[in-house]
Amino acid sequence: MRSYEEAFSPYWYPVAFSHELKERPLAARLLGRELVVWRVGSGVAATQRHCAHRGADLCAGEVSGEGLRCAFHGWTYGKDGRCVRVPSQPGAPIPASAALASFRAVERYGLVWVCLDAGSEQTPPEWPELETGKVATVALPRLDWDVSAGRMLEIILDVTHLSWVHKGTFGNPEQQEVPPYEVTRMPGGLRAQISYPALSPAMEGVVPRVDRTTLTYEVFLPFAVRLSFKPTLFFQHTVYAVASPWSEEKMQCFYFASYHPGLKHFPDIFVKSELAILEQDRLVAEGQRPKAHPLDFSGEVHVRADRLPIEYRRGVIALRTGRPVDGPTPE
């Protein structure tokens, strides 16, 4: 069994929204590492957070034309982590050991992504619809949950909890049975589709209405999902959730939606309703034990309706054990 950090370091995770990263360096955390990210030219850079000289916090520094300058003694580092300036000894050679651990970083979909493994061939999830300019997007504030990234994904993929946990938001208490559904493999992940009779809450004297909604789940291992909502009475939109693991038991989720730009009131409605829905999920997820994502099924009892989160967990277990995840879906 590989360690959590070894198994998941080859993948890309968001560490900040692009709008958060301005002229100042920004602190980030990923898989047990403390990072600092900053803008460099037309791109972004990510390195270890603390100066190689005497351990000062580089988030207190500033970005110059040469790179990231430490506020303690002015040592300056380039995007590759190498020290390029030591003000106290301008004429002396800079020691080769005066360097920061540096990591690959890119901006995509309004997020700053980082990969800790320099040799990885992985890429961020491919969501081409977000790059056409034909949809608008709206993001929630970052979600700091005291759960593992895998637990976060599992509750999103859990189709059997909708009528129980989400009463008062969209859950329909009359729909307790989960009709059979299929889970199929796709490159690097899973896909499933269900139809759910969502119940809109009563508002301003309007009685609740049932809106049969098609939910399409596309999982991108290890910790990302695209979830498309196609209602019959309401607007169509797509949700993107990427859990960025701080450690094996804690994560930060970047959660946003795409929608037709003509829906002027969508952002306000989405943020208000989705925060309420996710708070219902958080209360359940943070109470689950163990907090770390289980590596087997021995401590739980499952039924066929749980197939999507089961198949997802099988994929995550395969990554932990170094086995391929694109084999046939077990019955």
Phi and psi restraints in degrees (value plus and minus 20) as a CYANA .aco file:
   2 ARG   PHI     -97.9   -57.9
   2 ARG   PSI     134.0   174.0
   3 SER   PHI     -85.8   -45.8
   3 SER   PSI     140.6   180.6
   4 TYR   PHI     -77.4   -37.4
   4 TYR   PSI     -66.7   -26.7
   5 GLU   PHI     -85.0   -45.0
   5 GLU   PSI     -63.0   -23.0
   6 GLU   PHI     -84.6   -44.6
   6 GLU   PSI     -62.1   -22.1
   7 ALA   PHI     -87.7   -47.7
   7 ALA   PSI     -55.7   -15.7
   8 PHE   PHI    -128.6   -88.6
   8 PHE   PSI     -24.0    16.0
   9 SER   PHI     -82.0   -42.0
   9 SER   PSI     -49.5    -9.5
  10 PRO   PHI     -89.5   -49.5
  10 PRO   PSI     -26.5    13.5
  11 TYR   PHI    -120.8   -80.8
  11 TYR   PSI     142.8   182.8
  12 TRP   PHI    -118.1   -78.1
  12 TRP   PSI     118.6   158.6
  13 TYR   PHI    -156.6  -116.6
  13 TYR   PSI     123.8   163.8
  14 PRO   PHI     -93.5   -53.5
  14 PRO   PSI     122.4   162.4
  15 VAL   PHI    -141.3  -101.3
  15 VAL   PSI     -28.6    11.4
  16 ALA   PHI    -186.4  -146.4
  16 ALA   PSI     134.9   174.9
  17 PHE   PHI     -97.1   -57.1
  17 PHE   PSI     124.6   164.6
  18 SER   PHI     -76.8   -36.8
  18 SER   PSI     -56.7   -16.7
  19 HIS   PHI     -89.2   -49.2
  19 HIS   PSI     -38.1     1.9
  20 GLU   PHI     -97.9   -57.9
  20 GLU   PSI     -45.7    -5.7
  21 LEU   PHI    -112.5   -72.5
  21 LEU   PSI      83.4   123.4
  22 LYS   PHI    -131.4   -91.4
  22 LYS   PSI    -150.5  -110.5
  23 GLU   PHI    -102.9   -62.9
  23 GLU   PSI     -36.5     3.5
  24 ARG   PHI    -116.2   -76.2
  24 ARG   PSI     129.2   169.2
  25 PRO   PHI     -86.5   -46.5
  25 PRO   PSI     135.5   175.5
  26 LEU   PHI    -148.8  -108.8
  26 LEU   PSI     116.0   156.0
  27 ALA   PHI     -95.2   -55.2
  27 ALA   PSI     126.5   166.5
  28 ALA   PHI    -168.3  -128.3
  28 ALA   PSI     143.0   183.0
  29 ARG   PHI    -159.5  -119.5
  29 ARG   PSI     119.1   159.1
  30 LEU   PHI    -176.9  -136.9
  30 LEU   PSI     102.0   142.0
  31 LEU   PHI      28.8    68.8
  31 LEU   PSI      27.1    67.1
  32 GLY   PHI      63.2   103.2
  32 GLY   PSI     -23.1    16.9
  33 ARG   PHI    -121.6   -81.6
  33 ARG   PSI     118.8   158.8
  34 GLU   PHI    -113.0   -73.0
  34 GLU   PSI     101.8   141.8
  35 LEU   PHI    -138.0   -98.0
  35 LEU   PSI     142.8   182.8
  36 VAL   PHI    -149.8  -109.8
  36 VAL   PSI     114.6   154.6
  37 VAL   PHI    -140.0  -100.0
  37 VAL   PSI     126.8   166.8
  38 TRP   PHI    -174.2  -134.2
  38 TRP   PSI     144.1   184.1
  39 ARG   PHI    -106.2   -66.2
  39 ARG   PSI     117.4   157.4
  40 VAL   PHI    -159.2  -119.2
  40 VAL   PSI      96.0   136.0
  41 GLY   PHI      38.1    78.1
  41 GLY   PSI    -144.5  -104.5
  42 SER   PHI    -117.6   -77.6
  42 SER   PSI     -13.3    26.7
  43 GLY   PHI    -144.6  -104.6
  43 GLY   PSI    -179.2  -139.2
  44 VAL   PHI    -153.0  -113.0
  44 VAL   PSI     135.1   175.1
  45 ALA   PHI    -149.0  -109.0
  45 ALA   PSI     133.7   173.7
  46 ALA   PHI    -162.5  -122.5
  46 ALA   PSI     109.9   149.9
  47 THR   PHI    -160.9  -120.9
  47 THR   PSI     157.9   197.9
  48 GLN   PHI     -79.2   -39.2
  48 GLN   PSI     133.4   173.4
  49 ARG   PHI    -100.2   -60.2
  49 ARG   PSI     -45.1    -5.1
  50 HIS   PHI    -131.3   -91.3
  50 HIS   PSI     120.0   160.0
  51 CYS   PHI     -80.4   -40.4
  51 CYS   PSI     121.7   161.7
  52 ALA   PHI     -91.3   -51.3
  52 ALA   PSI     -38.0     2.0
  53 HIS   PHI     -92.3   -52.3
  53 HIS   PSI     -86.9   -46.9
  54 ARG   PHI    -160.3  -120.3
  54 ARG   PSI       8.0    48.0
  55 GLY   PHI      54.8    94.8
  55 GLY   PSI      -1.1    38.9
  56 ALA   PHI     -89.3   -49.3
  56 ALA   PSI     134.4   174.4
  57 ASP   PHI     -97.4   -57.4
  57 ASP   PSI      94.0   134.0
  58 LEU   PHI     -91.6   -51.6
  58 LEU   PSI     -32.4     7.6
  59 CYS   PHI     -87.0   -47.0
  59 CYS   PSI     -38.5     1.5
  60 ALA   PHI    -107.1   -67.1
  60 ALA   PSI     -23.8    16.2
  61 GLY   PHI    -103.4   -63.4
  61 GLY   PSI    -183.6  -143.6
  62 GLU   PHI    -163.3  -123.3
  62 GLU   PSI     137.4   177.4
  63 VAL   PHI    -111.9   -71.9
  63 VAL   PSI     109.2   149.2
  64 SER   PHI    -140.4  -100.4
  64 SER   PSI    -198.6  -158.6
  65 GLY   PHI     -84.3   -44.3
  65 GLY   PSI     -43.8    -3.8
  66 GLU   PHI    -105.4   -65.4
  66 GLU   PSI     -45.3    -5.3
  67 GLY   PHI     130.0   170.0
  67 GLY   PSI    -166.0  -126.0
  68 LEU   PHI    -116.0   -76.0
  68 LEU   PSI      99.6   139.6
  69 ARG   PHI    -123.1   -83.1
  69 ARG   PSI     106.1   146.1
  70 CYS   PHI     -90.9   -50.9
  70 CYS   PSI     117.9   157.9
  71 ALA   PHI     -98.1   -58.1
  71 ALA   PSI     -31.9     8.1
  72 PHE   PHI    -100.7   -60.7
  72 PHE   PSI     -72.8   -32.8
  73 HIS   PHI    -153.1  -113.1
  73 HIS   PSI     -13.5    26.5
  74 GLY   PHI      60.7   100.7
  74 GLY   PSI     -13.8    26.2
  75 TRP   PHI     -79.9   -39.9
  75 TRP   PSI     116.5   156.5
  76 THR   PHI    -142.1  -102.1
  76 THR   PSI     117.0   157.0
  77 TYR   PHI    -141.5  -101.5
  77 TYR   PSI     119.3   159.3
  78 GLY   PHI    -102.6   -62.6
  78 GLY   PSI     157.7   197.7
  79 LYS   PHI     -78.4   -38.4
  79 LYS   PSI     -52.6   -12.6
  80 ASP   PHI    -101.7   -61.7
  80 ASP   PSI     -17.2    22.8
  81 GLY   PHI      71.0   111.0
  81 GLY   PSI     -31.5     8.5
  82 ARG   PHI     -95.0   -55.0
  82 ARG   PSI     119.5   159.5
  83 CYS   PHI     -92.1   -52.1
  83 CYS   PSI     110.7   150.7
  84 VAL   PHI    -133.2   -93.2
  84 VAL   PSI     -27.6    12.4
  85 ARG   PHI    -175.8  -135.8
  85 ARG   PSI     110.4   150.4
  86 VAL   PHI    -144.4  -104.4
  86 VAL   PSI      75.7   115.7
  87 PRO   PHI     -78.2   -38.2
  87 PRO   PSI     -50.7   -10.7
  88 SER   PHI     -92.5   -52.5
  88 SER   PSI     -38.0     2.0
  89 GLN   PHI    -160.3  -120.3
  89 GLN   PSI      47.8    87.8
  90 PRO   PHI     -83.2   -43.2
  90 PRO   PSI     -45.5    -5.5
  91 GLY   PHI    -116.5   -76.5
  91 GLY   PSI     -26.0    14.0
  92 ALA   PHI    -109.7   -69.7
  92 ALA   PSI     130.5   170.5
  93 PRO   PHI     -81.9   -41.9
  93 PRO   PSI     123.4   163.4
  94 ILE   PHI    -106.3   -66.3
  94 ILE   PSI     104.7   144.7
  95 PRO   PHI     -76.8   -36.8
  95 PRO   PSI     122.2   162.2
  96 ALA   PHI     -82.5   -42.5
  96 ALA   PSI     -47.2    -7.2
  97 SER   PHI     -96.4   -56.4
  97 SER   PSI     -27.4    12.6
  98 ALA   PHI    -100.7   -60.7
  98 ALA   PSI      54.5    94.5
  99 ALA   PHI    -168.4  -128.4
  99 ALA   PSI     132.2   172.2
 100 LEU   PHI    -121.6   -81.6
 100 LEU   PSI     128.9   168.9
 101 ALA   PHI     -85.0   -45.0
 101 ALA   PSI     106.4   146.4
 102 SER   PHI    -137.1   -97.1
 102 SER   PSI     136.9   176.9
 103 PHE   PHI    -158.5  -118.5
 103 PHE   PSI     133.4   173.4
 104 ARG   PHI     -88.6   -48.6
 104 ARG   PSI     119.5   159.5
 105 ALA   PHI    -164.5  -124.5
 105 ALA   PSI     120.7   160.7
 106 VAL   PHI    -162.3  -122.3
 106 VAL   PSI     142.5   182.5
 107 GLU   PHI    -129.3   -89.3
 107 GLU   PSI     111.5   151.5
 108 ARG   PHI    -177.6  -137.6
 108 ARG   PSI     118.3   158.3
 109 TYR   PHI      40.1    80.1
 109 TYR   PSI       9.7    49.7
 110 GLY   PHI      57.1    97.1
 110 GLY   PSI      -2.6    37.4
 111 LEU   PHI    -147.3  -107.3
 111 LEU   PSI     132.4   172.4
 112 VAL   PHI    -118.6   -78.6
 112 VAL   PSI      97.6   137.6
 113 TRP   PHI    -126.2   -86.2
 113 TRP   PSI     125.0   165.0
 114 VAL   PHI    -152.8  -112.8
 114 VAL   PSI     121.0   161.0
 115 CYS   PHI    -141.7  -101.7
 115 CYS   PSI     107.4   147.4
 116 LEU   PHI    -103.2   -63.2
 116 LEU   PSI     -37.9     2.1
 117 ASP   PHI    -118.5   -78.5
 117 ASP   PSI      90.1   130.1
 118 ALA   PHI     -84.1   -44.1
 118 ALA   PSI     -46.4    -6.4
 119 GLY   PHI    -115.4   -75.4
 119 GLY   PSI     -15.5    24.5
 120 SER   PHI     -90.4   -50.4
 120 SER   PSI     124.0   164.0
 121 GLU   PHI    -122.0   -82.0
 121 GLU   PSI     -14.8    25.2
 122 GLN   PHI     -91.6   -51.6
 122 GLN   PSI     141.2   181.2
 123 THR   PHI    -153.0  -113.0
 123 THR   PSI     142.0   182.0
 124 PRO   PHI     -80.0   -40.0
 124 PRO   PSI     140.1   180.1
 125 PRO   PHI     -74.5   -34.5
 125 PRO   PSI     126.4   166.4
 126 GLU   PHI    -114.1   -74.1
 126 GLU   PSI      89.0   129.0
 127 TRP   PHI    -146.8  -106.8
 127 TRP   PSI      53.8    93.8
 128 PRO   PHI     -81.2   -41.2
 128 PRO   PSI     -45.8    -5.8
 129 GLU   PHI     -82.4   -42.4
 129 GLU   PSI     -41.7    -1.7
 130 LEU   PHI    -101.2   -61.2
 130 LEU   PSI     -27.1    12.9
 131 GLU   PHI    -131.6   -91.6
 131 GLU   PSI     -14.3    25.7
 132 THR   PHI    -108.5   -68.5
 132 THR   PSI     -38.1     1.9
 133 GLY   PHI      61.5   101.5
 133 GLY   PSI     -15.5    24.5
 134 LYS   PHI    -112.5   -72.5
 134 LYS   PSI     -29.0    11.0
 135 VAL   PHI    -145.0  -105.0
 135 VAL   PSI     132.5   172.5
 136 ALA   PHI    -118.8   -78.8
 136 ALA   PSI     140.9   180.9
 137 THR   PHI    -151.2  -111.2
 137 THR   PSI     134.3   174.3
 138 VAL   PHI    -163.3  -123.3
 138 VAL   PSI     116.0   156.0
 139 ALA   PHI    -134.2   -94.2
 139 ALA   PSI     128.8   168.8
 140 LEU   PHI    -104.2   -64.2
 140 LEU   PSI     140.9   180.9
 141 PRO   PHI     -78.3   -38.3
 141 PRO   PSI     133.7   173.7
 142 ARG   PHI     -76.8   -36.8
 142 ARG   PSI     120.3   160.3
 143 LEU   PHI    -121.4   -81.4
 143 LEU   PSI      89.7   129.7
 144 ASP   PHI    -117.4   -77.4
 144 ASP   PSI      81.4   121.4
 145 TRP   PHI    -130.8   -90.8
 145 TRP   PSI     124.1   164.1
 146 ASP   PHI    -108.1   -68.1
 146 ASP   PSI      38.7    78.7
 147 VAL   PHI    -163.4  -123.4
 147 VAL   PSI     146.7   186.7
 148 SER   PHI     -95.4   -55.4
 148 SER   PSI     138.1   178.1
 149 ALA   PHI     -80.3   -40.3
 149 ALA   PSI     -59.4   -19.4
 150 GLY   PHI     -84.8   -44.8
 150 GLY   PSI     -59.1   -19.1
 151 ARG   PHI     -81.7   -41.7
 151 ARG   PSI     -61.5   -21.5
 152 MET   PHI     -79.6   -39.6
 152 MET   PSI     -66.8   -26.8
 153 LEU   PHI     -85.6   -45.6
 153 LEU   PSI     -59.0   -19.0
 154 GLU   PHI     -82.8   -42.8
 154 GLU   PSI     -57.8   -17.8
 155 ILE   PHI     -92.2   -52.2
 155 ILE   PSI     -50.2   -10.2
 156 ILE   PHI     -86.7   -46.7
 156 ILE   PSI     -56.9   -16.9
 157 LEU   PHI    -105.1   -65.1
 157 LEU   PSI     -26.9    13.1
 158 ASP   PHI     -98.5   -58.5
 158 ASP   PSI      82.7   122.7
 159 VAL   PHI    -100.1   -60.1
 159 VAL   PSI     -33.5     6.5
 160 THR   PHI    -106.3   -66.3
 160 THR   PSI     -30.5     9.5
 161 HIS   PHI    -113.0   -73.0
 161 HIS   PSI     -27.9    12.1
 162 LEU   PHI     -77.4   -37.4
 162 LEU   PSI     -64.1   -24.1
 163 SER   PHI     -98.2   -58.2
 163 SER   PSI     -34.9     5.1
 164 TRP   PHI    -119.5   -79.5
 164 TRP   PSI     -69.4   -29.4
 165 VAL   PHI    -100.2   -60.2
 165 VAL   PSI     -52.0   -12.0
 166 HIS   PHI    -122.0   -82.0
 166 HIS   PSI      11.6    51.6
 167 LYS   PHI     -82.4   -42.4
 167 LYS   PSI     113.3   153.3
 168 GLY   PHI      72.0   112.0
 168 GLY   PSI     -32.0     8.0
 169 THR   PHI    -130.7   -90.7
 169 THR   PSI     -90.3   -50.3
 170 PHE   PHI    -161.1  -121.1
 170 PHE   PSI     -25.6    14.4
 171 GLY   PHI     -86.1   -46.1
 171 GLY   PSI     120.8   160.8
 172 ASN   PHI    -128.2   -88.2
 172 ASN   PSI      83.2   123.2
 173 PRO   PHI     -81.3   -41.3
 173 PRO   PSI     -39.8     0.2
 174 GLU   PHI    -100.2   -60.2
 174 GLU   PSI     -33.4     6.6
 175 GLN   PHI    -125.2   -85.2
 175 GLN   PSI      63.5   103.5
 176 GLN   PHI    -115.2   -75.2
 176 GLN   PSI     -49.9    -9.9
 177 GLU   PHI     -99.6   -59.6
 177 GLU   PSI     118.7   158.7
 178 VAL   PHI    -123.1   -83.1
 178 VAL   PSI      92.7   132.7
 179 PRO   PHI     -81.7   -41.7
 179 PRO   PSI     135.0   175.0
 180 PRO   PHI     -77.3   -37.3
 180 PRO   PSI     122.0   162.0
 181 TYR   PHI    -163.3  -123.3
 181 TYR   PSI     141.0   181.0
 182 GLU   PHI    -126.9   -86.9
 182 GLU   PSI     128.7   168.7
 183 VAL   PHI    -138.8   -98.8
 183 VAL   PSI     105.3   145.3
 184 THR   PHI    -138.7   -98.7
 184 THR   PSI     134.4   174.4
 185 ARG   PHI    -100.9   -60.9
 185 ARG   PSI     122.7   162.7
 186 MET   PHI    -152.3  -112.3
 186 MET   PSI     142.1   182.1
 187 PRO   PHI     -72.0   -32.0
 187 PRO   PSI      97.4   137.4
 188 GLY   PHI      54.9    94.9
 188 GLY   PSI      -5.6    34.4
 189 GLY   PHI    -197.6  -157.6
 189 GLY   PSI    -171.7  -131.7
 190 LEU   PHI    -159.1  -119.1
 190 LEU   PSI     140.8   180.8
 191 ARG   PHI    -162.3  -122.3
 191 ARG   PSI     120.1   160.1
 192 ALA   PHI    -171.0  -131.0
 192 ALA   PSI     137.0   177.0
 193 GLN   PHI    -161.8  -121.8
 193 GLN   PSI     114.7   154.7
 194 ILE   PHI    -154.2  -114.2
 194 ILE   PSI     142.8   182.8
 195 SER   PHI    -133.7   -93.7
 195 SER   PSI     107.8   147.8
 196 TYR   PHI    -149.3  -109.3
 196 TYR   PSI     109.6   149.6
 197 PRO   PHI    -100.3   -60.3
 197 PRO   PSI      58.2    98.2
 198 ALA   PHI     -81.6   -41.6
 198 ALA   PSI     125.8   165.8
 199 LEU   PHI    -133.8   -93.8
 199 LEU   PSI      93.8   133.8
 200 SER   PHI     -93.3   -53.3
 200 SER   PSI     119.6   159.6
 201 PRO   PHI     -90.2   -50.2
 201 PRO   PSI     133.6   173.6
 202 ALA   PHI     -88.8   -48.8
 202 ALA   PSI     113.5   153.5
 203 MET   PHI    -158.2  -118.2
 203 MET   PSI     108.7   148.7
 204 GLU   PHI      31.0    71.0
 204 GLU   PSI      26.2    66.2
 205 GLY   PHI      63.0   103.0
 205 GLY   PSI     -25.2    14.8
 206 VAL   PHI    -103.4   -63.4
 206 VAL   PSI     107.1   147.1
 207 VAL   PHI     -89.1   -49.1
 207 VAL   PSI     130.5   170.5
 208 PRO   PHI     -80.3   -40.3
 208 PRO   PSI     126.0   166.0
 209 ARG   PHI    -143.0  -103.0
 209 ARG   PSI     123.9   163.9
 210 VAL   PHI    -106.5   -66.5
 210 VAL   PSI     107.8   147.8
 211 ASP   PHI    -144.7  -104.7
 211 ASP   PSI      84.0   124.0
 212 ARG   PHI     -88.7   -48.7
 212 ARG   PSI      97.1   137.1
 213 THR   PHI    -137.4   -97.4
 213 THR   PSI     113.6   153.6
 214 THR   PHI    -110.2   -70.2
 214 THR   PSI     101.7   141.7
 215 LEU   PHI    -127.7   -87.7
 215 LEU   PSI     100.9   140.9
 216 THR   PHI    -134.5   -94.5
 216 THR   PSI      96.9   136.9
 217 TYR   PHI    -121.2   -81.2
 217 TYR   PSI     107.8   147.8
 218 GLU   PHI    -146.8  -106.8
 218 GLU   PSI      93.4   133.4
 219 VAL   PHI    -118.3   -78.3
 219 VAL   PSI     113.9   153.9
 220 PHE   PHI    -137.6   -97.6
 220 PHE   PSI      83.6   123.6
 221 LEU   PHI     -82.8   -42.8
 221 LEU   PSI     123.3   163.3
 222 PRO   PHI    -112.0   -72.0
 222 PRO   PSI     -47.2    -7.2
 223 PHE   PHI    -158.9  -118.9
 223 PHE   PSI      19.2    59.2
 224 ALA   PHI    -153.8  -113.8
 224 ALA   PSI     127.1   167.1
 225 VAL   PHI    -164.5  -124.5
 225 VAL   PSI     121.6   161.6
 226 ARG   PHI    -131.9   -91.9
 226 ARG   PSI     104.1   144.1
 227 LEU   PHI    -143.7  -103.7
 227 LEU   PSI      93.3   133.3
 228 SER   PHI    -117.1   -77.1
 228 SER   PSI     113.4   153.4
 229 PHE   PHI    -131.4   -91.4
 229 PHE   PSI     103.2   143.2
 230 LYS   PHI    -144.8  -104.8
 230 LYS   PSI      67.3   107.3
 231 PRO   PHI     -97.5   -57.5
 231 PRO   PSI     150.9   190.9
 232 THR   PHI    -118.7   -78.7
 232 THR   PSI     -44.8    -4.8
 233 LEU   PHI    -130.1   -90.1
 233 LEU   PSI     -38.3     1.7
 234 PHE   PHI    -137.3   -97.3
 234 PHE   PSI    -193.3  -153.3
 235 PHE   PHI    -101.6   -61.6
 235 PHE   PSI     132.6   172.6
 236 GLN   PHI    -107.2   -67.2
 236 GLN   PSI     118.7   158.7
 237 HIS   PHI    -175.7  -135.7
 237 HIS   PSI     149.3   189.3
 238 THR   PHI    -150.5  -110.5
 238 THR   PSI     114.5   154.5
 239 VAL   PHI    -126.0   -86.0
 239 VAL   PSI     120.9   160.9
 240 TYR   PHI    -143.5  -103.5
 240 TYR   PSI     107.0   147.0
 241 ALA   PHI    -150.0  -110.0
 241 ALA   PSI     106.1   146.1
 242 VAL   PHI    -148.0  -108.0
 242 VAL   PSI      96.0   136.0
 243 ALA   PHI    -107.9   -67.9
 243 ALA   PSI     103.7   143.7
 244 SER   PHI    -124.6   -84.6
 244 SER   PSI      90.8   130.8
 245 PRO   PHI     -96.1   -56.1
 245 PRO   PSI     102.1   142.1
 246 TRP   PHI     -98.3   -58.3
 246 TRP   PSI     -60.7   -20.7
 247 SER   PHI    -174.4  -134.4
 247 SER   PSI    -192.7  -152.7
 248 GLU   PHI     -91.9   -51.9
 248 GLU   PSI     -34.5     5.5
 249 GLU   PHI    -142.6  -102.6
 249 GLU   PSI     -15.6    24.4
 250 LYS   PHI    -165.3  -125.3
 250 LYS   PSI     124.9   164.9
 251 MET   PHI    -166.6  -126.6
 251 MET   PSI     148.1   188.1
 252 GLN   PHI    -148.1  -108.1
 252 GLN   PSI     108.5   148.5
 253 CYS   PHI    -127.0   -87.0
 253 CYS   PSI     114.6   154.6
 254 PHE   PHI    -122.2   -82.2
 254 PHE   PSI      99.2   139.2
 255 TYR   PHI    -152.8  -112.8
 255 TYR   PSI     101.6   141.6
 256 PHE   PHI    -170.2  -130.2
 256 PHE   PSI     151.5   191.5
 257 ALA   PHI    -154.7  -114.7
 257 ALA   PSI     132.2   172.2
 258 SER   PHI    -132.1   -92.1
 258 SER   PSI     128.8   168.8
 259 TYR   PHI    -177.6  -137.6
 259 TYR   PSI     146.7   186.7
 260 HIS   PHI     -87.6   -47.6
 260 HIS   PSI     109.3   149.3
 261 PRO   PHI     -82.9   -42.9
 261 PRO   PSI     -34.8     5.2
 262 GLY   PHI     -95.0   -55.0
 262 GLY   PSI     -32.7     7.3
 263 LEU   PHI    -105.5   -65.5
 263 LEU   PSI      64.5   104.5
 264 LYS   PHI     -83.9   -43.9
 264 LYS   PSI     -52.2   -12.2
 265 HIS   PHI    -113.2   -73.2
 265 HIS   PSI     -19.8    20.2
 266 PHE   PHI     -79.3   -39.3
 266 PHE   PSI     -66.6   -26.6
 267 PRO   PHI     -75.1   -35.1
 267 PRO   PSI     -67.1   -27.1
 268 ASP   PHI     -85.1   -45.1
 268 ASP   PSI     -62.5   -22.5
 269 ILE   PHI     -84.7   -44.7
 269 ILE   PSI     -64.2   -24.2
 270 PHE   PHI     -83.4   -43.4
 270 PHE   PSI     -69.9   -29.9
 271 VAL   PHI     -80.5   -40.5
 271 VAL   PSI     -65.5   -25.5
 272 LYS   PHI     -84.3   -44.3
 272 LYS   PSI     -68.9   -28.9
 273 SER   PHI     -91.4   -51.4
 273 SER   PSI     -60.1   -20.1
 274 GLU   PHI     -91.0   -51.0
 274 GLU   PSI     -55.9   -15.9
 275 LEU   PHI     -83.5   -43.5
 275 LEU   PSI     -57.0   -17.0
 276 ALA   PHI     -87.3   -47.3
 276 ALA   PSI     -62.0   -22.0
 277 ILE   PHI     -84.0   -44.0
 277 ILE   PSI     -65.7   -25.7
 278 LEU   PHI     -89.8   -49.8
 278 LEU   PSI     -49.0    -9.0
 279 GLU   PHI     -85.7   -45.7
 279 GLU   PSI     -57.4   -17.4
 280 GLN   PHI     -80.8   -40.8
 280 GLN   PSI     -62.5   -22.5
 281 ASP   PHI     -86.0   -46.0
 281 ASP   PSI     -62.4   -22.4
 282 ARG   PHI     -79.7   -39.7
 282 ARG   PSI     -63.1   -23.1
 283 LEU   PHI     -80.5   -40.5
 283 LEU   PSI     -56.7   -16.7
 284 VAL   PHI     -93.2   -53.2
 284 VAL   PSI     -69.4   -29.4
 285 ALA   PHI     -82.8   -42.8
 285 ALA   PSI     -60.1   -20.1
 286 GLU   PHI     -91.9   -51.9
 286 GLU   PSI     -34.9     5.1
 287 GLY   PHI    -112.0   -72.0
 287 GLY   PSI     -27.7    12.3
 288 GLN   PHI     -93.4   -53.4
 288 GLN   PSI     129.3   169.3
 289 ARG   PHI    -154.6  -114.6
 289 ARG   PSI     121.0   161.0
 290 PRO   PHI     -91.3   -51.3
 290 PRO   PSI     140.1   180.1
 291 LYS   PHI     -89.0   -49.0
 291 LYS   PSI     -56.8   -16.8
 292 ALA   PHI     -89.7   -49.7
 292 ALA   PSI     130.8   170.8
 293 HIS   PHI     -86.0   -46.0
 293 HIS   PSI     102.6   142.6
 294 PRO   PHI     -80.0   -40.0
 294 PRO   PSI     126.7   166.7
 295 LEU   PHI    -122.3   -82.3
 295 LEU   PSI     -10.1    29.9
 296 ASP   PHI    -178.2  -138.2
 296 ASP   PSI    -187.5  -147.5
 297 PHE   PHI    -142.8  -102.8
 297 PHE   PSI      -8.1    31.9
 298 SER   PHI     -87.8   -47.8
 298 SER   PSI     -46.5    -6.5
 299 GLY   PHI    -112.8   -72.8
 299 GLY   PSI     -12.0    28.0
 300 GLU   PHI    -155.4  -115.4
 300 GLU   PSI     143.1   183.1
 301 VAL   PHI    -140.1  -100.1
 301 VAL   PSI     110.1   150.1
 302 HIS   PHI    -142.8  -102.8
 302 HIS   PSI     139.8   179.8
 303 VAL   PHI    -146.8  -106.8
 303 VAL   PSI     152.4   192.4
 304 ARG   PHI     -81.2   -41.2
 304 ARG   PSI     -50.2   -10.2
 305 ALA   PHI     -83.7   -43.7
 305 ALA   PSI     -36.6     3.4
 306 ASP   PHI    -108.3   -68.3
 306 ASP   PSI      -5.9    34.1
 307 ARG   PHI     -81.0   -41.0
 307 ARG   PSI     -59.6   -19.6
 308 LEU   PHI     -83.5   -43.5
 308 LEU   PSI     -73.3   -33.3
 309 PRO   PHI     -83.9   -43.9
 309 PRO   PSI     -49.2    -9.2
 310 ILE   PHI     -84.6   -44.6
 310 ILE   PSI     -68.2   -28.2
 311 GLU   PHI     -85.4   -45.4
 311 GLU   PSI     -55.3   -15.3
 312 TYR   PHI     -82.2   -42.2
 312 TYR   PSI     -66.8   -26.8
 313 ARG   PHI     -82.8   -42.8
 313 ARG   PSI     -57.7   -17.7
 314 ARG   PHI     -78.7   -38.7
 314 ARG   PSI     -58.7   -18.7
 315 GLY   PHI     -85.4   -45.4
 315 GLY   PSI     -62.5   -22.5
 316 VAL   PHI     -86.0   -46.0
 316 VAL   PSI     -60.2   -20.2
 317 ILE   PHI     -82.2   -42.2
 317 ILE   PSI     -58.7   -18.7
 318 ALA   PHI     -81.1   -41.1
 318 ALA   PSI     -60.5   -20.5
 319 LEU   PHI     -85.1   -45.1
 319 LEU   PSI     -59.3   -19.3
 320 ARG   PHI     -85.4   -45.4
 320 ARG   PSI     -54.5   -14.5
 321 THR   PHI    -114.6   -74.6
 321 THR   PSI     -23.9    16.1
 322 GLY   PHI      59.7    99.7
 322 GLY   PSI      -3.8    36.2
 323 ARG   PHI    -112.0   -72.0
 323 ARG   PSI     137.6   177.6
 324 PRO   PHI     -87.2   -47.2
 324 PRO   PSI     126.9   166.9
 325 VAL   PHI    -125.8   -85.8
 325 VAL   PSI     -15.2    24.8
 326 ASP   PHI    -124.8   -84.8
 326 ASP   PSI       2.4    42.4
 327 GLY   PHI     -96.2   -56.2
 327 GLY   PSI    -199.2  -159.2
 328 PRO   PHI     -85.6   -45.6
 328 PRO   PSI     128.0   168.0
 329 THR   PHI     -93.7   -53.7
 329 THR   PSI     101.4   141.4
 330 PRO   PHI     -88.0   -48.0
 330 PRO   PSI     130.9   170.9
